[in-house]
Amino acid sequence: MEAQVLGALWEAPGPVAAVWVQERLGGDLAYTTVMTILSRLHVKKAVTRERVGRSFLWQAASDEAGMAASRMHRVLDGQNDREAVLASFFTTLTPEDERLVRDLLGDAKADPKD
């Protein structure tokens, strides 16, 4: 359900009310369920909220790629041997993904602000 809520927020035109999210999910979920999911996502820092009057407007903290990167960081941060984890990960990449990583690393080295 969290993924569905995040999906709705990624499609939102900006910060939206919980009822907007509920409507985008087809209205099958109770408003309180949507609020619980949004609150849990807020604790996980996956969404932000802004108080407007007595309620909140909700927004995804980052786009889908940013969320995936954040999950990857959390997994990596929870490991004792980062080098082993990264080495194992990179050995499983497809040749296309490996090329992409090399290109991204090359771009990072070429960036003059580094």
C-alpha positions in Angstrom: 0.0 0.0 0.0 2.9 2.3 0.7 4.1 1.9 -2.9 0.6 2.8 -4.2 0.5 5.9 -2.0 3.9 7.0 -3.2 2.9 6.4 -6.8 -0.1 8.7 -6.3 2.1 11.4 -4.7 4.6 11.1 -7.6 1.7 11.9 -10.0 0.4 14.8 -7.9 0.7 18.3 -9.2 2.3 19.4 -5.9 1.5 19.0 -2.2 -1.9 17.3 -1.8 -4.4 16.5 0.9 -4.8 12.9 2.1 -8.3 12.8 0.6 -6.7 13.5 -2.9 -4.5 10.5 -2.4 -7.5 8.4 -1.2 -9.4 9.4 -4.4 -6.5 8.5 -6.6 -6.4 5.0 -5.0 -9.9 4.4 -6.0 -11.5 5.3 -2.7 -11.5 1.7 -1.5 -9.2 2.5 1.4 -10.6 4.3 4.4 -9.4 7.8 5.0 -7.9 6.7 8.3 -5.9 4.0 6.5 -4.5 6.5 4.0 -3.5 8.8 6.9 -1.8 5.9 8.7 0.2 5.0 5.5 1.1 8.7 5.0 2.2 9.0 8.6 4.4 5.9 8.4 5.9 7.1 5.2 6.6 10.4 7.0 8.4 8.6 9.8 10.5 6.8 7.1 11.2 10.2 5.5 9.7 9.1 2.3 7.1 11.9 2.3 7.0 15.5 3.6 4.1 17.3 5.0 3.1 20.9 5.5 0.4 22.0 7.9 -2.3 24.0 6.3 -5.0 25.0 8.7 -5.9 21.9 10.7 -4.7 19.4 8.2 -1.6 18.5 6.2 -0.6 18.6 2.6 1.6 15.7 1.6 4.4 15.3 -1.0 6.9 12.6 -1.9 10.3 13.5 -0.5 11.9 12.5 -3.8 11.2 10.9 -7.1 11.1 7.1 -7.7 14.8 6.9 -8.6 15.7 8.9 -5.4 13.6 6.6 -3.3 15.3 3.5 -4.7 18.7 5.1 -4.1 17.7 5.8 -0.5 16.7 2.2 0.0 20.0 1.0 -1.4 21.9 3.3 0.9 20.0 2.0 4.0 20.8 -1.6 3.0 24.4 -0.7 2.5 24.7 1.3 5.7 23.4 -1.8 7.6 26.2 -4.0 6.5 29.6 -4.5 8.2 31.6 -5.0 5.1 30.6 -2.4 2.6 33.4 -3.4 0.2 32.2 -7.0 0.0 28.6 -5.9 -0.5 29.5 -3.5 -3.3 31.9 -6.0 -4.9 29.1 -8.7 -4.8 26.6 -6.3 -6.3 28.8 -5.1 -9.1 29.7 -8.7 -10.1 25.9 -9.3 -10.8 25.4 -6.3 -13.1 24.6 -6.9 -16.7 27.1 -5.6 -19.2 24.8 -2.7 -20.0 24.4 -1.7 -16.3 28.2 -2.0 -15.9 28.8 0.3 -18.8 26.3 2.8 -17.3 28.0 2.7 -13.9 31.4 3.3 -15.6 29.9 6.2 -17.6 28.4 7.7 -14.4 31.7 7.4 -12.5 33.6 8.9 -15.5 31.1 11.9 -15.5 31.7 12.3 -11.7 35.4 12.4 -12.2 35.1 15.0 -14.9 32.9 17.3 -12.8 35.0 20.4 -12.1 33.3 21.0 -8.7 34.8 17.8 -7.2 
